[in-house]
Amino acid sequence: MNKKILMFLFPFIVGILVGAGGYYLIFNGNSSEHQHMDEEGQLYTCGMHPNIIETEPGDCPICGMKLLPMKSSGGKTASSGEKKVLYWRAPMNPNEVYDAPGKSQMGMDLVPVYEDDGGSSGVVSVDGAMIQSMNVKIDHASKRKMSSNVTTNGVLTTDERLEYTVNAKFGGWIEKLYINYTGQKVTKGQKLVDIYSPELVAAQQELLTALAYQKAITNSSDSEILSSGNDLVNNSIRKLELFDITRKDIENLISTKVVKKFMTIYAPFNGTVLVKSVSDGEKIMAGREIIKIADLSNLWLLADIYESDLSKIEIGSTAKIQFSFRPEFEYTGKVSFIYPTIDPKTRTGQIRINLDNSSDELKPAMYGNVALSGKSSGMKLAIPEISVIRSGKKSLVVLSLGDGKFKPVEVKLGLYSNGYYEVLNGVKDGDMIVKSAQFLLDSESSLRSAVELFSSSDKYEDPNMKMKDGNIETKETIKANAEVVKQTSKENKDPSIIREGIIDLAIIDVNGDGKVYQDVMDWNVLSDKPGRCPICNMELKEVTIDEAKKNLKDNGFEYK
């Protein structure tokens, strides 16, 4: 009986054992094989040239950067083990997209965008090992006290209200000059110069004649005659006063009846001689400047303030100034005036600070470092300056979403203070932001693509671009092209096409065809002939003069 049961169950037992063995072989074997495939399938890419993909570590054949491991993705097909390419884009303009590989408008190789990279949210994922190798550091957007202090430079000048120019109201000769040198101190009422003038002698004689006539008609009964005598005297006195003859000298002339051959000019206040324009015996014309005097007991310090900082300054703001001749001492003054205009060249406004100089230590034209205490701004949401990416006219920061995910967001910035920007909108208190390696994230994980897609979600194709259908470059072709680029760049790198200061496009357009070649990364690189940028090695793009002017204006360069 037991033997019959055993013989009956034997086929089932064998089936169970065979099934278990098969299950083990299938699943464990496949797992091992899958693991082996993963190890063999690790790919490496260049952060600056994502189209470079290798199966082993090494250097990029184009730029020489170390290749980094690519993050494995669930978007691989079952048959080929490769990610599906959604479209191809220009590496420097992610909005320039194509459905086949080739060259961009700037002559650069197009970059593939894979299925798992094509999300519209702008979120990018970076492998943990890559994050560690790039030394990515995270900070938090938080509220902090934003100081309105402004640091700038200033130059001392004289107080315009305390300047006086001595000039001649009549022609003549310098009879005697009491001022011997520039810089001489003078006191109020001190003699400055004696001037001989025939005009002055004639004017004095006219007064004496008028006085004699007035005396002669004293007994006249005709009121008109008496009035004419008085008018004649008054007019003669007025003429002398217009010649700057003092009332004391006029009274002395009336009492003594002695005509002086010269007129003495006196100092109007205490001061220092800044300019001595004449010498003894010199002939002068009416209106000639003789001496310039200024009271240096009070000086003005004129300081330039950037437009963005003008709102922080107000009349009465305290200023602390240091000068190199006495660096250990700090002078204190107040903002007394804010000039109403902006310098169109430097884009700065100017403020005036009054400084007491009763000790005569300070000299006009001295250069000083100025620290201004501006308006109090209170607690503001702020982010580190180093976390901000400038993208044209926009400002962006990279948010860390955790798990290796990052997202660029546009922010509106406010006040700047001690390495921090106030954030008006775009992030909220507590948001984690990348404060270092954000530019590496930009290149290594196609963050620039996410930034551009964030600002413009509509992709476009350029109808002027013709693609090479199915022309996928091999590793050998890439290396060959890289050598050609390197050789060409050596031949075409001309540092003289890096323009500085005010850029004169008319001079650059040598052949006068109304077109120039401009680098789209370094806008001040301009040439009249094709070539490559000596800074970034990019091929220069042909543009019209008007387009070049617009590019320079949009990116903060001056031109004419």
FENVENDA-V904700 format. One record per run of one state. SS is the DSSP state (a for helix, b for strand, c for the rest). FROM is the first residue (numbers start at 1). LEN is the number of residues. If there is no record, write none. Layout:
<<SS,FROM,LEN> <SS,FROM,LEN>>
This chain:
<<c,1,1> <a,2,39> <c,41,3> <b,44,2> <c,46,7> <b,53,2> <c,55,4> <b,59,1> <c,60,6> <b,66,1> <c,67,1> <b,68,2> <c,70,6> <b,76,1> <c,77,6> <b,83,1> <c,84,1> <b,85,5> <c,90,6> <b,96,3> <c,99,4> <b,103,1> <c,104,5> <b,109,1> <c,110,1> <b,111,4> <a,115,3> <c,118,5> <b,123,3> <c,126,2> <a,128,6> <c,134,3> <b,137,4> <c,141,1> <b,142,4> <c,146,4> <b,150,9> <c,159,1> <a,160,3> <b,163,5> <c,168,4> <b,172,6> <c,178,7> <b,185,2> <c,187,4> <b,191,6> <c,197,1> <a,198,19> <c,217,6> <a,223,20> <c,243,4> <a,247,10> <c,257,5> <b,262,5> <c,267,4> <b,271,6> <c,277,6> <b,283,2> <c,285,4> <b,289,6> <c,295,3> <b,298,9> <a,307,4> <c,311,7> <b,318,6> <a,324,3> <c,327,4> <b,331,13> <c,344,4> <b,348,9> <c,357,10> <b,367,6> <c,373,6> <b,379,6> <a,385,3> <c,388,1> <b,389,3> <c,392,2> <b,394,9> <c,403,2> <b,405,13> <c,418,2> <b,420,6> <c,426,6> <b,432,5> <c,437,1> <a,438,7> <c,445,2> <a,447,9> <c,456,4> <b,460,1> <c,461,14> <a,475,18> <c,493,2> <a,495,3> <b,498,1> <c,499,4> <b,503,1> <c,504,1> <a,505,4> <c,509,6> <b,515,4> <c,519,6> <b,525,3> <c,528,4> <b,532,1> <c,533,6> <b,539,1> <c,540,1> <b,541,4> <a,545,10> <c,555,4> <b,559,1> <c,560,1>>
